[in-house]
Amino acid sequence: MYRTNEIKLAERIIQLDKLRDELYEELLKKLGTKGYELLRALQNH
């Protein structure tokens, strides 16, 4: 059985994942394929 803290942590990860998807879509809407390039460049910096 999972403890309450473990469940809350898993739920938070799911929320962050959804937020990440929303933010990524917004970036792509604003910059198109350049959004992907910018994201990768910043991640590799």
PDB file with one MODEL, atoms N, CA, C and O in Angstrom:
MODEL        1
ATOM      1  N   MET A   1       0.849  -1.180   0.000  1.00  0.00           N
ATOM      2  CA  MET A   1       0.000   0.000   0.000  1.00  0.00           C
ATOM      3  C   MET A   1       0.887   1.233   0.000  1.00  0.00           C
ATOM      4  O   MET A   1       1.938   1.253   0.640  1.00  0.00           O
ATOM      5  N   TYR A   2       0.467   2.238  -0.706  1.00  0.00           N
ATOM      6  CA  TYR A   2       1.230   3.483  -0.789  1.00  0.00           C
ATOM      7  C   TYR A   2       0.836   4.426   0.341  1.00  0.00           C
ATOM      8  O   TYR A   2      -0.316   4.474   0.772  1.00  0.00           O
ATOM      9  N   ARG A   3       1.822   5.163   0.799  1.00  0.00           N
ATOM     10  CA  ARG A   3       1.564   6.163   1.833  1.00  0.00           C
ATOM     11  C   ARG A   3       1.042   7.443   1.200  1.00  0.00           C
ATOM     12  O   ARG A   3       1.227   7.688   0.008  1.00  0.00           O
ATOM     13  N   THR A   4       0.391   8.248   2.017  1.00  0.00           N
ATOM     14  CA  THR A   4      -0.206   9.491   1.543  1.00  0.00           C
ATOM     15  C   THR A   4       0.823  10.391   0.881  1.00  0.00           C
ATOM     16  O   THR A   4       0.542  10.977  -0.165  1.00  0.00           O
ATOM     17  N   ASN A   5       2.003  10.514   1.461  1.00  0.00           N
ATOM     18  CA  ASN A   5       3.032  11.382   0.886  1.00  0.00           C
ATOM     19  C   ASN A   5       3.476  10.905  -0.491  1.00  0.00           C
ATOM     20  O   ASN A   5       3.737  11.714  -1.381  1.00  0.00           O
ATOM     21  N   GLU A   6       3.560   9.595  -0.660  1.00  0.00           N
ATOM     22  CA  GLU A   6       3.952   9.047  -1.964  1.00  0.00           C
ATOM     23  C   GLU A   6       2.887   9.330  -3.014  1.00  0.00           C
ATOM     24  O   GLU A   6       3.209   9.644  -4.160  1.00  0.00           O
ATOM     25  N   ILE A   7       1.635   9.222  -2.629  1.00  0.00           N
ATOM     26  CA  ILE A   7       0.533   9.502  -3.558  1.00  0.00           C
ATOM     27  C   ILE A   7       0.529  10.975  -3.932  1.00  0.00           C
ATOM     28  O   ILE A   7       0.361  11.317  -5.103  1.00  0.00           O
ATOM     29  N   LYS A   8       0.714  11.852  -2.949  1.00  0.00           N
ATOM     30  CA  LYS A   8       0.747  13.290  -3.223  1.00  0.00           C
ATOM     31  C   LYS A   8       1.917  13.646  -4.141  1.00  0.00           C
ATOM     32  O   LYS A   8       1.777  14.488  -5.028  1.00  0.00           O
ATOM     33  N   LEU A   9       3.051  13.018  -3.934  1.00  0.00           N
ATOM     34  CA  LEU A   9       4.211  13.259  -4.786  1.00  0.00           C
ATOM     35  C   LEU A   9       3.925  12.828  -6.221  1.00  0.00           C
ATOM     36  O   LEU A   9       4.255  13.548  -7.164  1.00  0.00           O
ATOM     37  N   ALA A  10       3.320  11.671  -6.387  1.00  0.00           N
ATOM     38  CA  ALA A  10       2.974  11.181  -7.726  1.00  0.00           C
ATOM     39  C   ALA A  10       1.965  12.109  -8.397  1.00  0.00           C
ATOM     40  O   ALA A  10       2.082  12.396  -9.589  1.00  0.00           O
ATOM     41  N   GLU A  11       0.973  12.581  -7.637  1.00  0.00           N
ATOM     42  CA  GLU A  11      -0.016  13.500  -8.192  1.00  0.00           C
ATOM     43  C   GLU A  11       0.631  14.820  -8.606  1.00  0.00           C
ATOM     44  O   GLU A  11       0.259  15.405  -9.622  1.00  0.00           O
ATOM     45  N   ARG A  12       1.586  15.279  -7.827  1.00  0.00           N
ATOM     46  CA  ARG A  12       2.283  16.532  -8.168  1.00  0.00           C
ATOM     47  C   ARG A  12       3.090  16.370  -9.456  1.00  0.00           C
ATOM     48  O   ARG A  12       3.125  17.276 -10.290  1.00  0.00           O
ATOM     49  N   ILE A  13       3.731  15.224  -9.613  1.00  0.00           N
ATOM     50  CA  ILE A  13       4.486  14.951 -10.842  1.00  0.00           C
ATOM     51  C   ILE A  13       3.553  14.978 -12.048  1.00  0.00           C
ATOM     52  O   ILE A  13       3.905  15.516 -13.098  1.00  0.00           O
ATOM     53  N   ILE A  14       2.364  14.397 -11.899  1.00  0.00           N
ATOM     54  CA  ILE A  14       1.390  14.394 -12.991  1.00  0.00           C
ATOM     55  C   ILE A  14       0.960  15.819 -13.318  1.00  0.00           C
ATOM     56  O   ILE A  14       0.850  16.172 -14.492  1.00  0.00           O
ATOM     57  N   GLN A  15       0.717  16.642 -12.301  1.00  0.00           N
ATOM     58  CA  GLN A  15       0.331  18.033 -12.526  1.00  0.00           C
ATOM     59  C   GLN A  15       1.440  18.795 -13.245  1.00  0.00           C
ATOM     60  O   GLN A  15       1.170  19.563 -14.168  1.00  0.00           O
ATOM     61  N   LEU A  16       2.675  18.587 -12.826  1.00  0.00           N
ATOM     62  CA  LEU A  16       3.804  19.259 -13.471  1.00  0.00           C
ATOM     63  C   LEU A  16       3.955  18.823 -14.918  1.00  0.00           C
ATOM     64  O   LEU A  16       4.289  19.631 -15.785  1.00  0.00           O
ATOM     65  N   ASP A  17       3.712  17.552 -15.178  1.00  0.00           N
ATOM     66  CA  ASP A  17       3.807  17.039 -16.539  1.00  0.00           C
ATOM     67  C   ASP A  17       2.755  17.692 -17.437  1.00  0.00           C
ATOM     68  O   ASP A  17       3.039  18.051 -18.580  1.00  0.00           O
ATOM     69  N   LYS A  18       1.544  17.841 -16.913  1.00  0.00           N
ATOM     70  CA  LYS A  18       0.481  18.506 -17.675  1.00  0.00           C
ATOM     71  C   LYS A  18       0.836  19.967 -17.926  1.00  0.00           C
ATOM     72  O   LYS A  18       0.646  20.475 -19.031  1.00  0.00           O
ATOM     73  N   LEU A  19       1.349  20.639 -16.903  1.00  0.00           N
ATOM     74  CA  LEU A  19       1.749  22.031 -17.056  1.00  0.00           C
ATOM     75  C   LEU A  19       2.864  22.164 -18.082  1.00  0.00           C
ATOM     76  O   LEU A  19       2.857  23.095 -18.887  1.00  0.00           O
ATOM     77  N   ARG A  20       3.819  21.248 -18.060  1.00  0.00           N
ATOM     78  CA  ARG A  20       4.916  21.247 -19.030  1.00  0.00           C
ATOM     79  C   ARG A  20       4.369  21.147 -20.448  1.00  0.00           C
ATOM     80  O   ARG A  20       4.817  21.863 -21.344  1.00  0.00           O
ATOM     81  N   ASP A  21       3.408  20.265 -20.649  1.00  0.00           N
ATOM     82  CA  ASP A  21       2.803  20.110 -21.973  1.00  0.00           C
ATOM     83  C   ASP A  21       2.111  21.393 -22.419  1.00  0.00           C
ATOM     84  O   ASP A  21       2.236  21.800 -23.574  1.00  0.00           O
ATOM     85  N   GLU A  22       1.382  22.029 -21.504  1.00  0.00           N
ATOM     86  CA  GLU A  22       0.688  23.275 -21.834  1.00  0.00           C
ATOM     87  C   GLU A  22       1.677  24.376 -22.197  1.00  0.00           C
ATOM     88  O   GLU A  22       1.474  25.107 -23.166  1.00  0.00           O
ATOM     89  N   LEU A  23       2.743  24.491 -21.418  1.00  0.00           N
ATOM     90  CA  LEU A  23       3.743  25.522 -21.686  1.00  0.00           C
ATOM     91  C   LEU A  23       4.473  25.259 -23.000  1.00  0.00           C
ATOM     92  O   LEU A  23       4.774  26.192 -23.743  1.00  0.00           O
ATOM     93  N   TYR A  24       4.751  24.011 -23.281  1.00  0.00           N
ATOM     94  CA  TYR A  24       5.432  23.657 -24.532  1.00  0.00           C
ATOM     95  C   TYR A  24       4.544  24.001 -25.726  1.00  0.00           C
ATOM     96  O   TYR A  24       5.019  24.536 -26.728  1.00  0.00           O
ATOM     97  N   GLU A  25       3.256  23.691 -25.611  1.00  0.00           N
ATOM     98  CA  GLU A  25       2.328  24.032 -26.701  1.00  0.00           C
ATOM     99  C   GLU A  25       2.273  25.542 -26.909  1.00  0.00           C
ATOM    100  O   GLU A  25       2.227  26.012 -28.046  1.00  0.00           O
ATOM    101  N   GLU A  26       2.277  26.297 -25.820  1.00  0.00           N
ATOM    102  CA  GLU A  26       2.260  27.755 -25.927  1.00  0.00           C
ATOM    103  C   GLU A  26       3.523  28.258 -26.620  1.00  0.00           C
ATOM    104  O   GLU A  26       3.458  29.155 -27.461  1.00  0.00           O
ATOM    105  N   LEU A  27       4.659  27.687 -26.272  1.00  0.00           N
ATOM    106  CA  LEU A  27       5.923  28.065 -26.910  1.00  0.00           C
ATOM    107  C   LEU A  27       5.882  27.773 -28.402  1.00  0.00           C
ATOM    108  O   LEU A  27       6.323  28.589 -29.212  1.00  0.00           O
ATOM    109  N   LEU A  28       5.350  26.607 -28.765  1.00  0.00           N
ATOM    110  CA  LEU A  28       5.258  26.256 -30.185  1.00  0.00           C
ATOM    111  C   LEU A  28       4.299  27.179 -30.930  1.00  0.00           C
ATOM    112  O   LEU A  28       4.543  27.518 -32.087  1.00  0.00           O
ATOM    113  N   LYS A  29       3.208  27.589 -30.276  1.00  0.00           N
ATOM    114  CA  LYS A  29       2.266  28.517 -30.920  1.00  0.00           C
ATOM    115  C   LYS A  29       2.939  29.852 -31.199  1.00  0.00           C
ATOM    116  O   LYS A  29       2.695  30.474 -32.232  1.00  0.00           O
ATOM    117  N   LYS A  30       3.784  30.288 -30.277  1.00  0.00           N
ATOM    118  CA  LYS A  30       4.433  31.590 -30.428  1.00  0.00           C
ATOM    119  C   LYS A  30       5.610  31.544 -31.392  1.00  0.00           C
ATOM    120  O   LYS A  30       5.829  32.492 -32.147  1.00  0.00           O
ATOM    121  N   LEU A  31       6.371  30.450 -31.375  1.00  0.00           N
ATOM    122  CA  LEU A  31       7.603  30.411 -32.160  1.00  0.00           C
ATOM    123  C   LEU A  31       7.637  29.333 -33.234  1.00  0.00           C
ATOM    124  O   LEU A  31       8.595  29.267 -34.004  1.00  0.00           O
ATOM    125  N   GLY A  32       6.624  28.496 -33.303  1.00  0.00           N
ATOM    126  CA  GLY A  32       6.648  27.406 -34.279  1.00  0.00           C
ATOM    127  C   GLY A  32       7.810  26.462 -34.005  1.00  0.00           C
ATOM    128  O   GLY A  32       8.127  26.178 -32.850  1.00  0.00           O
ATOM    129  N   THR A  33       8.443  25.978 -35.068  1.00  0.00           N
ATOM    130  CA  THR A  33       9.554  25.049 -34.884  1.00  0.00           C
ATOM    131  C   THR A  33      10.749  25.700 -34.195  1.00  0.00           C
ATOM    132  O   THR A  33      11.605  25.010 -33.641  1.00  0.00           O
ATOM    133  N   LYS A  34      10.802  27.010 -34.232  1.00  0.00           N
ATOM    134  CA  LYS A  34      11.884  27.720 -33.531  1.00  0.00           C
ATOM    135  C   LYS A  34      11.761  27.521 -32.019  1.00  0.00           C
ATOM    136  O   LYS A  34      12.757  27.603 -31.301  1.00  0.00           O
ATOM    137  N   GLY A  35      10.549  27.263 -31.534  1.00  0.00           N
ATOM    138  CA  GLY A  35      10.352  27.002 -30.114  1.00  0.00           C
ATOM    139  C   GLY A  35      11.101  25.763 -29.669  1.00  0.00           C
ATOM    140  O   GLY A  35      11.737  25.754 -28.615  1.00  0.00           O
ATOM    141  N   TYR A  36      11.024  24.713 -30.479  1.00  0.00           N
ATOM    142  CA  TYR A  36      11.751  23.481 -30.189  1.00  0.00           C
ATOM    143  C   TYR A  36      13.253  23.747 -30.191  1.00  0.00           C
ATOM    144  O   TYR A  36      13.971  23.288 -29.303  1.00  0.00           O
ATOM    145  N   GLU A  37      13.719  24.485 -31.182  1.00  0.00           N
ATOM    146  CA  GLU A  37      15.147  24.793 -31.278  1.00  0.00           C
ATOM    147  C   GLU A  37      15.616  25.602 -30.069  1.00  0.00           C
ATOM    148  O   GLU A  37      16.687  25.341 -29.521  1.00  0.00           O
ATOM    149  N   LEU A  38      14.813  26.585 -29.654  1.00  0.00           N
ATOM    150  CA  LEU A  38      15.163  27.395 -28.492  1.00  0.00           C
ATOM    151  C   LEU A  38      15.220  26.538 -27.231  1.00  0.00           C
ATOM    152  O   LEU A  38      16.161  26.644 -26.445  1.00  0.00           O
ATOM    153  N   LEU A  39      14.234  25.709 -27.044  1.00  0.00           N
ATOM    154  CA  LEU A  39      14.198  24.840 -25.877  1.00  0.00           C
ATOM    155  C   LEU A  39      15.409  23.938 -25.802  1.00  0.00           C
ATOM    156  O   LEU A  39      16.023  23.812 -24.742  1.00  0.00           O
ATOM    157  N   ARG A  40      15.761  23.314 -26.903  1.00  0.00           N
ATOM    158  CA  ARG A  40      16.929  22.423 -26.935  1.00  0.00           C
ATOM    159  C   ARG A  40      18.224  23.202 -26.689  1.00  0.00           C
ATOM    160  O   ARG A  40      19.105  22.739 -25.964  1.00  0.00           O
ATOM    161  N   ALA A  41      18.331  24.363 -27.286  1.00  0.00           N
ATOM    162  CA  ALA A  41      19.535  25.168 -27.107  1.00  0.00           C
ATOM    163  C   ALA A  41      19.701  25.552 -25.637  1.00  0.00           C
ATOM    164  O   ALA A  41      20.806  25.492 -25.097  1.00  0.00           O
ATOM    165  N   LEU A  42      18.607  25.945 -24.994  1.00  0.00           N
ATOM    166  CA  LEU A  42      18.681  26.321 -23.584  1.00  0.00           C
ATOM    167  C   LEU A  42      18.974  25.106 -22.688  1.00  0.00           C
ATOM    168  O   LEU A  42      19.685  25.226 -21.690  1.00  0.00           O
ATOM    169  N   GLN A  43      18.432  23.959 -23.043  1.00  0.00           N
ATOM    170  CA  GLN A  43      18.682  22.757 -22.251  1.00  0.00           C
ATOM    171  C   GLN A  43      20.134  22.318 -22.364  1.00  0.00           C
ATOM    172  O   GLN A  43      20.696  21.783 -21.408  1.00  0.00           O
ATOM    173  N   ASN A  44      20.735  22.535 -23.500  1.00  0.00           N
ATOM    174  CA  ASN A  44      22.111  22.074 -23.731  1.00  0.00           C
ATOM    175  C   ASN A  44      23.148  23.116 -23.340  1.00  0.00           C
ATOM    176  O   ASN A  44      24.349  22.864 -23.433  1.00  0.00           O
ATOM    177  N   HIS A  45      22.699  24.268 -22.910  1.00  0.00           N
ATOM    178  CA  HIS A  45      23.616  25.353 -22.555  1.00  0.00           C
ATOM    179  C   HIS A  45      24.272  25.119 -21.230  1.00  0.00           C
ATOM    180  O   HIS A  45      25.073  25.940 -20.784  1.00  0.00           O
TER     181      HIS A  45
ENDMDL
END
